[in-house]
Each structure stands twice: as structure tokens, then as C-alpha cells.
Amino acid sequence: MTLHDLLSTLGPVGLLVLLGMVMVFMGVVLPTIWSRHAYRRSAARTTMNTILKALRQLYPF
């Protein structure tokens, strides 16, 4: 599967969702794991918990 096939399969909405997920992953999940500073890890963990709590309210399992 080429990049062109992937982009045409996802469409514009799928591409925006994919980019949003990558941005959340890079901006929240990675700092939770890799930051040297405890206050950054704590802030990223709090943000990640808030996002997960909101997702659980939308889609309760």
C-alpha cells in the first residue's frame, strides 16, 4: 500500500483524525514517559487522565 492509497482510503476526515491522534500522542503520551522533569511528567499525566476520562464518558466499556 502506497502513501497515495492510504490518503485516498482515509479521506479528509480520516486524515484529520489520524493527525489529531498523532499530535495527542506526541504532545501528551511521550512527555508522560520521557520527560526528565517531574512537573512535566505530572502535568502530562494529568492531561492524559483527563482525556481518557472524557473518552470513557463518551464510550463507556
N, C-alpha and C positions, 0 to 999 in steps of 0.2 A: 504494500500500500504506500503510495507516494504522499507527499505533503498536500499536493493539489487534491487528491482523492479524499484525504482526511478533511480538508477545509470544505469541500463541496458536500461531504456527508454531514458534517456538523451544522452547516448553515450559519447565518449571522448570530442567531440567538445562542446556539450551542458553543460557538467560538467565544462569545462574551462570557458565558457561564464558565467555560474552561479557563479563560484568562482571569476571571474573578477568583476561581479556586486556587490557581497558581499564586496569585497575589496574596491571598489569605495564608496559604502555606508558607510562602517566603517571608511574609511580614509578621506572622503570629507563631506558627509552629516552630520554625527554625530558631528564632530567638529564644523560645522556651527551652530548647535543647542546648544551644551552642553559646549563649552569651556568657562572658566572663563575669559580668556584674550581676550581683544578686537582685538588685532592684529592677533590672531589665527583665530578668527571668521571672520575677514575681509579677510584674506588670503584664508580660506576655501570657503567663499562666492565667491571670485573672481575665484577660481578654478572651483567651481560648475557652475558658469555662463559661463565660457569658455567651459566646457564640454557640457552644454546644447546648447550653440550657435553652436558648431560643430555638434551636433545631429540634430539641426534644419536645418542646411545646407545639411545634408545627407538626411533627411526625412522631407521636408517642409510640414506642415499641412495646 
